[in-house]
Amino acid sequence: MEKRDTVSLLAGGRSTMSPSYSPQSVVLDHGKGMRVWDREGKEYLDFLGGIAVLSLGHAHPAMVAALTDQISKLTHISNIYFSEPQILLQEELIRRTFADRVFFCNSGAEANEAAIKLARRYARIVQRSPKFELITLEGSFHGRTYGAVSATAQPKYHEGFEPMVPGFSYAKFNDLASVEARWTAHTAAVMVEPVQGEGGVRVASRDFMQGLRRLCDERGALLIVDEVQSGIGRTGRFLATEHYGVEPDIVTLAKGLGGGVPIGATLAKESVAAAFT
Ligand SMILES: Cc1ncc(COP(=O)(O)O)c(C=O)c1O
């Protein structure tokens, strides 16, 4: 393949990529640990980590070996068969968390879509109730698919995409009274990030998290915790929720779970997961 110079590559990149993002004027070539190099060999320290994705950094030897081994055996088999790594990962996630069941998908947005669907279905199938609404928090980010972006309580992500998926209402972060004010007879779940990432690295207070658990218990709703960005050891515990002495009903994971390989997971207690038949 003809080697294109960087200026021409950047021009090509800018004119052909969807204008939804505006990347830096750098064409990265390779990385090692937390360092990356561009095509000219200039070295950078990567403080972004793919936005909290690269839990093992770039090109970690164990990850390269595991992926190389796996891709030379099986790349994809659908959900119609089992594979050994899939089962081992399910068991490991269950061993480390509150969960009894794991649903795998490809991204954080999909993990949240599954959580939203599971909460609605749990209300319908298990509780035999018409509840369907979710309360989410201002400043949140739950992903870019329609359900997840409708759950995302930031107007800038909705602009021009309306109408959003119905059934979401937005309360103030760290303000239990605001959550109570949004509560209706149709509230099926509350969805919260223990540390809001996109919202500016805002940490939920202990009172708030415990208050959400209490409200959900008292009123028969599910507590969904989005740990796509805060999970996988980023706060010193496997799940950030562990800092709060609160047991969620559903947790979503992605980002650091794959270290850069697309994967998402929706974790749930048996009683809740049972709605997903
Ligand atoms: C808290 C949170 N939830 C969900 C998502 C969406 O994840 P993905 O980009 O894998 O769809 C993100 C991504 O930044 C996130 O920070």
Residues whose N, C-alpha, C, O or C-beta is under 5 A from the ligand:
A	BS01	LIG	S107 G108 A109 E110 F141 H142 G143 E193 G197 D226 V228 Q229 A254
